[in-house]
Amino acid sequence: MEASNLDESYKAFNMLLSTFLDDLLIEIENDGGATAVFPNKNDTIIQKREEVKEMIRKL
């Protein structure tokens, strides 16, 4: 959704959930970033990796 507002071309791809949680989110946090699950212009919540993992665990 947000990528469609950028000038650059981005493509979606599949990733194992474990790779997302244990590799990609760690890289993002190490780079000083954070995670926004389903971002939008009204009520986006920024979450740390452990918060995302806990949210998924409760599903």
N, C-alpha and C positions, 0 to 999 in steps of 0.2 A: 504494500500500500504506500509506504513512504518512499520506496525506491522509484515509484512511478512519477514522483514529483521532481526527481533529479534529472540532470541533463545526460548522465551516463547510463549505459545499458547494463542492467543486472538481470541474472537468470536465477530462478529458484532451483534448488537441488535437494536430494534426499540425504539425510544424515542419521546415523543411529543415535538414539536418545542418549546412550551412554557416552558417545563421542561428543555430543553437544554439551552435556553436563560436565564431563570430566576433562575435556580438552579445550573446546572452543570458549566456554564461559570462563575458564581459568585464564586463557590468553587475553580475553577482553578485560578482565579485572586487573591482570598484570599490566596492561597498557593504560590503566586508569579509567576504563570504561565501565558501564553498567548495563543492565538488561532491562528492556521495556517489552513486556509481553503484550502483544496486540496493541501497539501504540496508536493513539488517535489524538485529535486536537483538543479534546474535552477533558479527559480524565486519565491520562497515562500515568502508570505507577512504575517507578524505577525500582528494581529489585536486585539484591545481591544473589550470587550463585546459590548459597545455602537456602535462601528464601524460595528460589525457583524450585530447587530439589524438594523441599518440604511441600510446596504446593502440589507438585506432581505426585509425590508419595501419597498424599491424601486423596487423590482421584481414585 
